[in-house]
Amino acid sequence: MLVFTWTIQVISALLLIVLILMHSPKGDGIAGIGNAAQMFTSQKSAEKGLNKLTAIVALVFIVCVFLLGFGIIK
């Protein structure tokens, strides 16, 4: 069970890195001064799905960290 949890943690960590790099930058830059960035805040369905998938993988990673960190899995 320990090896399985470590494997899931490593896979989720690598997948999390890839998913985060796939996100589009959301910085306002200079447009944030005059609230001009608010005109372009619509989120496409592909990006919504990417956000949900990233959140799920992050949750799996965090659960594995707690299980391994607190010694629940031996």
Secondary structure, 3 states (H helix, E strand, C coil): CHHHHHHHHHHHHHHHHHHHHHCCCCCCHHHHCCCHHHHHCCCCHHHHHHHHHHHHHHHHHHHHHHHHHCCCCC
